[in-house]
Each structure stands twice: as structure tokens, then as C-alpha cells.
Amino acid sequence: MSDLETQIRTLKLRSPGNGLDIRVDAILKSEPAIFRSNEVIAASASESDTVRPLHASRRGFVLTSSWWIAAAAMMAGIFIGSNMPPSRSQLTDNASSRVVTPATQDNGSVEIQDGAHRENLSVGSSNLAGMTVPGPSNRPDSSVGSQIVESSWLSPTAATVVWEQQTGQIFTVVNHVNDGRFNMCRECHRVVR
Amino acid sequence: MRAELEQTYRQHRQTLFSLALTITGCSGLAEDAVHEAFVRLCQRTDRPAGSFPAYVYSSVRNAAVDCRRRQQRQKSVLESVFAESGSGLVAEAANGLSDPAEQRAQLASAIETLDESARQIIVMKIFGDLTFDEIAEVLETPSATVATRYRRSILKLEEILRRNP
């Protein structure tokens, strides 16, 4: 150390006031929590407000699982649906294809062509244009000899004619049981093979 | 940690205050800076790596810089770090008091002419007994740079005193 440094060391530094000693002593002897500054409080608050990543939370896990389950269920539904036999739509197509042609045969029966099936109905020759009858697939029982035909397949006028020809009677409403479901007489639905 | 802090304060309180005064230029602000630094230090629970006195000096320096920034040097006349400098000592010398006192006043005034960084280094090196490495840690400057600045400051002081015997 040079002479100048020694001389500098002899200089007296200005002392702080007693107030500083009191303040610092108070800090050093106190609990740490008391002296939490606003910055520290703000920092801890911002930490607690921080949004956790969604994938790290339980809620996120549940959401992700739900998506996977929904996707798997949809795929299974598509697979099962594609392997199901066609039923309703094909049936409708078959039914719509079974249209009674206006050309009736000489014995009064009507020829119905339905793919591989051919049926003869003993009905009258008049008013049969546009009349449809069920195919063999939806007959309840073929051996019964008569069956109920759905209203959409037989118009009331045509059914009246069929009934009069089969029974030899004159159709009156009183003679028949009214079925509200079909808005026509139940007996009119019966068709004798 | 608390005990170490208390011991460091007892040992370096005057130098810490002087360092803060060097930066703020106001004794009141310097006291506030030291107080603020110790508040921050007491909030820490873990002991910092490296020299503990250097860490305390660094905290006081940062607090002083913050204080100065807040005040933005409202006072045009800066207070001296040394008790022997200033108007009081000059008046004392003018009344025909001892030559050593006059010499000390001249030396203190010469130190006041140095730039702030050089004054900080002198305070920490001579009065705080910190090593160049510790001062470098406080100032966040390479140790060699601190040593060079210190030597240049001593040479400059010698030159000033030679010109004004």
C-alpha cells in the first residue's frame, strides 16, 4: 500500500445517522414475513394467478379422454352401421316396385311382378290402376287366406271394389268396422289370394 | 443468514453508507438505500454463492442506484463522502488549525473530483477492504478493469496533490 493509500485510509468517512442503525436493527431482529415488500407480494400473486397448462391439469385430462371416447364410439358406430344388412330402405324400394299393372288377366285376377315372385290376385279388373299390394316378405301369415293391407298400399275406392267382388254384397259403411288408424274399413284391407 | 447479515452490517456499516452516499449524493437517500437493501436481503432465505460482503455491497449499490433514479438528482450540490471535506473543514483550515487537517481536506476534495465509479472503487477497496475480485462482483465488471481503474485513480490523485501542495 502506497503512502497516498495510507493517507486516504486516515480520512474519516461520514457516519450515518442513528436512525439507520435503528431501522436496520429492526429489520434484522424481525420476522421475515413482516418485511415482505409490495414487489414480493405482487410476484407471488402473479405466480398464483398463472394459468397451468391444460394438459397438465385434471380437467384437461378428462376433456382429452372424453374426446377419445367420443371418437372411438363414432368409429365403432360407423363400422357397425356399414356392416348391418339393408332393411328398411330396401323394403321400401321393393314395395314401391310392386305396382299392380292395369293389365288384368281374363279370369279377373291381377298379375303382380316382383322380381322373382309372381302373384295372381283374384280381384276385379276395374279401378286397380296405381293400386299396390304387399309382397310376400311382410305378410303375417300366408296360410290364413286373407291379410290386412296397409292403407298406403290400397286406396279406399279400390278396396271397396275388391270387397264387393269378393263378397257379392254392396258396400255400406255400416257393415264394416271402422279403423281410425287407416281411415278406412278394416275389411277393405283383406285380400283373398 | 441473519447473523451473518448483522455481522456484516456492524463491520461495514460506514463503508456501505459511504458507497450509497457516493451514488446518491445525499445522506438521507443513502440511509434509505442501505435500509432498503437490508430489507431485500432479509427476504432471502438462501445464502448467495460467493463472497457475502460483496453480495451485501452489491445490494446496497443497487438500492442506491434505484434511489438515485427515483430522485433524479434533484439536488445540484452533492454531499461529500468524507467528514473532513466540505465547508466545515475548509472553515476549520482557514482558522489556522493544523496542517494535517488541511492536507486531509485537500485529499478529500481531490477524491471528490474523481468520477463516481472511481470513488466507489476507492471506498470499497480502502475503507471496505474488499478485494478486486469482490469489487468486480459488486460492479459487475472484470477484475482487471477494476484494478486498472483503481491504479489510475491513485495516480490521478497523486498528480492533483502534486499540483496543489
Chai-1 contact restraints between the chains, C-beta under 6 A:
chainA,res_idxA,chainB,res_idxB,connection_type,confidence,min_distance_angstrom,max_distance_angstrom,comment,restraint_id
A,L4,B,I154,contact,1.0,0.0,6.0,A-B,restraint_1
A,L4,B,E158,contact,1.0,0.0,6.0,A-B,restraint_2
A,Q7,B,L107,contact,1.0,0.0,6.0,A-B,restraint_3
A,I8,B,I126,contact,1.0,0.0,6.0,A-B,restraint_4
A,R9,B,I126,contact,1.0,0.0,6.0,A-B,restraint_5
A,L11,B,F82,contact,1.0,0.0,6.0,A-B,restraint_6
A,L11,B,R104,contact,1.0,0.0,6.0,A-B,restraint_7
A,L11,B,A108,contact,1.0,0.0,6.0,A-B,restraint_8
A,K12,B,A83,contact,1.0,0.0,6.0,A-B,restraint_9
A,K12,B,E84,contact,1.0,0.0,6.0,A-B,restraint_10
A,L13,B,Q14,contact,1.0,0.0,6.0,A-B,restraint_11
A,L13,B,S18,contact,1.0,0.0,6.0,A-B,restraint_12
A,L13,B,F127,contact,1.0,0.0,6.0,A-B,restraint_13
A,R14,B,A83,contact,1.0,0.0,6.0,A-B,restraint_14
A,S15,B,Q14,contact,1.0,0.0,6.0,A-B,restraint_15
A,P16,B,F17,contact,1.0,0.0,6.0,A-B,restraint_16
A,P16,B,E31,contact,1.0,0.0,6.0,A-B,restraint_17
A,L20,B,E31,contact,1.0,0.0,6.0,A-B,restraint_18
A,L20,B,V34,contact,1.0,0.0,6.0,A-B,restraint_19
A,R23,B,H35,contact,1.0,0.0,6.0,A-B,restraint_20
A,V24,B,Y9,contact,1.0,0.0,6.0,A-B,restraint_21
A,V24,B,F38,contact,1.0,0.0,6.0,A-B,restraint_22
A,I27,B,F38,contact,1.0,0.0,6.0,A-B,restraint_23
A,I27,B,V39,contact,1.0,0.0,6.0,A-B,restraint_24
A,I27,B,C42,contact,1.0,0.0,6.0,A-B,restraint_25
A,L28,B,R2,contact,1.0,0.0,6.0,A-B,restraint_26
A,L28,B,E6,contact,1.0,0.0,6.0,A-B,restraint_27
A,P32,B,C42,contact,1.0,0.0,6.0,A-B,restraint_28
A,F35,B,V39,contact,1.0,0.0,6.0,A-B,restraint_29
A,F35,B,C42,contact,1.0,0.0,6.0,A-B,restraint_30
